[in-house]
Amino acid sequence: MEVIHKIGRRKTAVARVYLSDGKGNITVNDRDLNNYFPTATLQYKVKQAFALTNTEDNYDVKVNVYGGGITGQAEAIRLALSRALCEIDEENRTALKPEGLLTRDPRMVERKKFGQKKARKKFQFSKR
């Protein structure tokens, strides 16, 4: 099997995933997954696509991720991994699609408007 390259995005985080046959090693920015994502929740999010398709120890993953915070980065990696698993086997799509792992989350930070304090918040109004 050749190396499969996919991209996942979430807010301002961008993850490039390289998937190849292996023993289940996941490397994020040249660091081990458990060192890069210290909490169990974030580690679960990254491994969720493998858990749903029962392929936990079948592939080695190398990830380059930048931008955003750690939660956005974890979800960007999850999207990229889901896309890569669908390219390997189209049957994986039936397991991943109902869980929402193939949907790009479109929510972004709303821009700040001029004449206002933030995106929606206004300066204090004074009648007199």
C-alpha positions as a LaTeX table, in Angstrom:
\begin{tabular}{lrrr}
\hline
Residue & $x$ (\AA) & $y$ (\AA) & $z$ (\AA) \\
\hline
Met1 & 0.00 & 0.00 & 0.00 \\
Glu2 & 1.31 & 3.44 & $-0.88$ \\
Val3 & 1.13 & 6.38 & 1.53 \\
Ile4 & $-2.26$ & 8.13 & 1.52 \\
His5 & $-2.25$ & 11.90 & 2.07 \\
Lys6 & $-5.37$ & 13.77 & 3.22 \\
Ile7 & $-6.11$ & 17.20 & 4.71 \\
Gly8 & $-8.57$ & 18.03 & 7.50 \\
Arg9 & $-9.57$ & 21.46 & 8.78 \\
Arg10 & $-11.40$ & 22.80 & 11.85 \\
Lys11 & $-11.66$ & 26.53 & 12.69 \\
Thr12 & $-8.12$ & 27.74 & 11.92 \\
Ala13 & $-6.39$ & 24.37 & 12.43 \\
Val14 & $-5.08$ & 22.50 & 9.39 \\
Ala15 & $-3.95$ & 18.86 & 9.62 \\
Arg16 & $-2.02$ & 16.96 & 6.95 \\
Val17 & $-2.22$ & 13.19 & 7.50 \\
Tyr18 & 0.01 & 10.54 & 5.91 \\
Leu19 & $-1.44$ & 7.03 & 6.37 \\
Ser20 & 0.58 & 3.87 & 5.67 \\
Asp21 & 0.55 & 0.21 & 6.69 \\
Gly22 & 2.05 & $-0.39$ & 10.13 \\
Lys23 & 1.46 & $-1.27$ & 13.76 \\
Gly24 & $-0.69$ & 1.65 & 14.92 \\
Asn25 & 1.95 & 4.30 & 15.69 \\
Ile26 & 0.58 & 7.84 & 15.59 \\
Thr27 & 3.09 & 10.70 & 15.36 \\
Val28 & 1.96 & 14.33 & 15.56 \\
Asn29 & 4.52 & 17.01 & 14.63 \\
Asp30 & 7.38 & 14.52 & 15.26 \\
Arg31 & 6.05 & 13.79 & 18.77 \\
Asp32 & 4.12 & 10.82 & 20.14 \\
Leu33 & 0.32 & 11.22 & 20.25 \\
Asn34 & 0.23 & 10.88 & 24.06 \\
Asn35 & 2.80 & 13.67 & 24.46 \\
Tyr36 & 1.16 & 16.06 & 21.98 \\
Phe37 & $-2.41$ & 15.57 & 23.26 \\
Pro38 & $-2.14$ & 15.09 & 27.05 \\
Thr39 & $-5.85$ & 14.53 & 27.82 \\
Ala40 & $-7.67$ & 11.26 & 27.17 \\
Thr41 & $-10.56$ & 13.11 & 25.48 \\
Leu42 & $-8.34$ & 14.53 & 22.75 \\
Gln43 & $-6.58$ & 11.18 & 22.26 \\
Tyr44 & $-9.99$ & 9.54 & 21.88 \\
Lys45 & $-11.04$ & 12.12 & 19.27 \\
Val46 & $-7.96$ & 11.38 & 17.18 \\
Lys47 & $-8.44$ & 7.58 & 17.42 \\
Gln48 & $-12.24$ & 7.67 & 16.99 \\
Ala49 & $-12.18$ & 6.92 & 13.23 \\
Phe50 & $-10.01$ & 3.85 & 13.83 \\
Ala51 & $-12.27$ & 2.64 & 16.65 \\
Leu52 & $-15.42$ & 2.88 & 14.51 \\
Thr53 & $-13.83$ & 0.98 & 11.61 \\
Asn54 & $-12.02$ & $-1.61$ & 13.80 \\
Thr55 & $-8.59$ & $-0.75$ & 12.34 \\
Glu56 & $-6.76$ & 0.44 & 15.50 \\
Asp57 & $-3.43$ & $-1.33$ & 14.94 \\
Asn58 & $-3.41$ & $-1.63$ & 11.13 \\
Tyr59 & $-1.92$ & 1.71 & 10.08 \\
Asp60 & 0.92 & 4.06 & 10.99 \\
Val61 & $-0.02$ & 7.73 & 10.94 \\
Lys62 & 2.25 & 10.75 & 10.52 \\
Val63 & 0.56 & 14.10 & 11.08 \\
Asn64 & 1.63 & 17.69 & 10.46 \\
Val65 & $-0.78$ & 20.09 & 12.14 \\
Tyr66 & $-0.69$ & 23.84 & 12.70 \\
Gly67 & $-3.00$ & 26.70 & 13.68 \\
Gly68 & $-5.82$ & 26.88 & 16.19 \\
Gly69 & $-5.88$ & 25.29 & 19.63 \\
Ile70 & $-5.42$ & 21.68 & 20.66 \\
Thr71 & $-9.13$ & 20.79 & 20.40 \\
Gly72 & $-9.40$ & 22.21 & 16.88 \\
Gln73 & $-6.21$ & 20.40 & 15.91 \\
Ala74 & $-7.51$ & 17.08 & 17.27 \\
Glu75 & $-10.77$ & 17.44 & 15.33 \\
Ala76 & $-8.90$ & 18.44 & 12.17 \\
Ile77 & $-6.79$ & 15.26 & 12.48 \\
Arg78 & $-9.98$ & 13.22 & 13.00 \\
Leu79 & $-11.50$ & 14.57 & 9.77 \\
Ala80 & $-8.33$ & 13.89 & 7.77 \\
Leu81 & $-8.07$ & 10.33 & 9.14 \\
Ser82 & $-11.73$ & 9.67 & 8.33 \\
Arg83 & $-11.20$ & 10.85 & 4.76 \\
Ala84 & $-8.11$ & 8.65 & 4.42 \\
Leu85 & $-9.93$ & 5.56 & 5.75 \\
Cys86 & $-12.74$ & 6.15 & 3.23 \\
Glu87 & $-10.21$ & 6.23 & 0.41 \\
Ile88 & $-8.71$ & 2.91 & 1.56 \\
Asp89 & $-12.09$ & 1.15 & 1.78 \\
Glu90 & $-15.44$ & 2.61 & 0.73 \\
Glu91 & $-17.17$ & 0.33 & 3.28 \\
Asn92 & $-15.74$ & 2.52 & 6.07 \\
Arg93 & $-18.00$ & 5.34 & 4.89 \\
Thr94 & $-21.10$ & 3.57 & 6.26 \\
Ala95 & $-19.56$ & 3.51 & 9.77 \\
Leu96 & $-18.12$ & 7.05 & 9.76 \\
Lys97 & $-20.89$ & 9.06 & 8.04 \\
Pro98 & $-23.64$ & 8.56 & 10.69 \\
Glu99 & $-21.21$ & 9.67 & 13.43 \\
Gly100 & $-20.54$ & 12.94 & 11.55 \\
Leu101 & $-16.82$ & 12.29 & 11.10 \\
Leu102 & $-16.87$ & 13.08 & 7.36 \\
Thr103 & $-18.52$ & 16.48 & 7.81 \\
Arg104 & $-16.30$ & 19.57 & 7.84 \\
Asp105 & $-17.46$ & 21.72 & 10.76 \\
Pro106 & $-18.10$ & 25.15 & 9.17 \\
Arg107 & $-18.21$ & 27.18 & 12.39 \\
Met108 & $-15.58$ & 29.91 & 12.38 \\
Val109 & $-14.93$ & 32.96 & 14.54 \\
Glu110 & $-17.07$ & 35.89 & 13.42 \\
Arg111 & $-15.07$ & 38.97 & 12.45 \\
Lys112 & $-15.03$ & 42.09 & 14.58 \\
Lys113 & $-17.05$ & 44.96 & 13.06 \\
Phe114 & $-15.84$ & 48.56 & 13.09 \\
Gly115 & $-17.61$ & 50.89 & 15.53 \\
Gln116 & $-18.24$ & 47.95 & 17.86 \\
Lys117 & $-16.38$ & 46.36 & 20.75 \\
Lys118 & $-16.45$ & 42.80 & 19.33 \\
Ala119 & $-18.37$ & 40.92 & 16.63 \\
Arg120 & $-21.78$ & 41.41 & 18.28 \\
Lys121 & $-21.06$ & 43.43 & 21.43 \\
Lys122 & $-21.58$ & 47.19 & 21.14 \\
Phe123 & $-20.07$ & 50.08 & 23.06 \\
Gln124 & $-22.15$ & 51.23 & 26.05 \\
Phe125 & $-25.07$ & 53.41 & 24.97 \\
Ser126 & $-25.53$ & 56.72 & 26.76 \\
Lys127 & $-28.81$ & 58.53 & 26.27 \\
Arg128 & $-27.60$ & 61.81 & 27.82 \\
\hline
\end{tabular}
